[in-house]
Amino acid sequence: MPDIENKKQKNLICWAVSDGRAGIEVQCTGLAEAMGLAPVIRHVKMKRPWHWLPPSLVPLHPSVYNAQFPPETGWPDLVIGCGRQAAIFNALVRKKSLGKSYCIQVQDPKISSSLYDLVITPEHDLLRGNNVLTTTGGFNKVTSRRLSEDSSKLSALISHLPRPLIAVLIGGKSKAYDLTEPVMQRLGKQLQQLHETTGCGFLVTTSRRTGEKNEALLKQYLSDLPAFIWDGSGHNPYFGFLGSAEAIIVTSDSVNMVTEAASTGKPVFTVELEGGNNKFDRFHKQLEQKGITRPFTGQLENWSYPELNETKRVAQEVLERMRSQDRI
């Protein structure tokens, strides 16, 4: 019986639906992969004027999208959607498929959770309900195997750096936060201080939201320090950084990056940017209370905690729910 169930699971047709943004899409694909599935990636966007409006004001009707209902390929067995653009689409698939498609919405859809089979949302979003599962942070693709493999690919490029190795993950300006020049100057001085006291090397990556001025300023502070700074070319060493580092410094603006760092079980230091809101405050407080993160002060500390593995945990819960409902 277990072999038959496993075969059924692998044969599930799964859609991962988002607007295509990497941080949103990974919420879907990360969960799908943890369930042992190879999802079909679908990017959706509502037509005008609907894509300007909150989901609560958008009708549950196919005309909202440039998509065929039902699709030529038939209805999928499972849909994992994330983000505002996918929320109506996912609910629409469940309605039009007459329940054939098991529809999961990741993060608060801002419309009734009853429109989905299951809603999975971070605890700091405060959404609760009978068909709502909560997580600490978001989903990701961090696995021990991926960290090991990517660390091996990176080893020759960073073998000259002194130890300990410290990964520095820099985000940038968002709706809630702003990475200002004073913040970058403070961080730069703290990294210099950290090297002076520990002799460490740095593995540094920025994002598109960091901005050219902030990147240039950061490079100035690191110019005389042993650092590997990814320039955006070639294979992305992000997972290699996480796997190779003894500790991780990450800016506070990204739930994804903080959660990915916490999935390693290594000390995670957060860099507070200007701004923030209640939701982010709840998230960071939660991780600090769990003993996962600490604010970065320019000093290296060592502590341990059970690595955050919410993607795997929730994937097993979803599979159990689907089996109990004879969906697998």
Helices and strands as residue ranges (DSSP letters): H 2-10, E 14-18, H 22-34, E 40-43, G 50-52, G 55-57, G 62-64, E 78-82, H 84-96, E 102-106, G 113-115, E 118-122, G 123-125, E 132-135, H 144-158, E 165-169, E 177-178, H 181-198, E 201-205, H 212-222, E 227-229, H 238-244, E 247-251, H 255-262, E 268-271, E 274-275, H 278-289, E 293-295, H 310-324
